Structure formats: C-alpha cells, structure tokens
C-alpha cells in the first residue's frame, strides 16, 4: 500500500514531476507534481486520463474550456485531447490514472 505523501516525496527526490507507481495491463497510475508558478509542458497522450487533485490550486485548460481546479476535483481527458494545467497558485499534486497502460515512462 502506498500513501500519496510518500509518493510525493519520491517525486521530489527524483527531480522529475511525474512518478508512475502502478502499471497493469489495462491501466497505469502515477503522481504528477507541479509547483506554484510551474509551466505544464505535457502534450496530448495516447491514453485516456483521469486526474484527481490531491491538493493545490490552479487552472486547467481542456479544449476551449478553462476552469479553476482545487483539492478534490476530478478531471477526465480523452486520448489525444490537448490539455494543460496553468496559473498554478498552490503546488498541485495530481493522481493520474491512464488507460490503457502507458507504453513508456515519462
């Protein structure tokens, strides 16, 4: 069993922003950490994604929609859709579930 805070510590220690912690045939899961003021450089993915905002505040752009996000929000992004977190006011810690499983680590 993993605790989100333990996963966040592993992300911070690695120097990356994303840590995949689960990969099984139908899905993978990871933690994505964006510090306040960070630029989210991710590009559209081959997988559907579900983001859960563990903590933090910012904004999320998905297609023409642009909305605030905060602790407890769930965001679904179909495969190939452009999307980006921006205007990050408070460190965003995001649980990311991808299906099917990612084919390569970020």
Secondary structure, DSSP 8 states (H G I E B T S, - for coil): ---HHHHHHHHHHHTSSEEEEEEETTEEEEEEEE-TT--------SSEEEEEEEEEEEEEEETTEEEEEETT-EEEE-TT--EEEEEEEEEEEEEEEEES--SS--
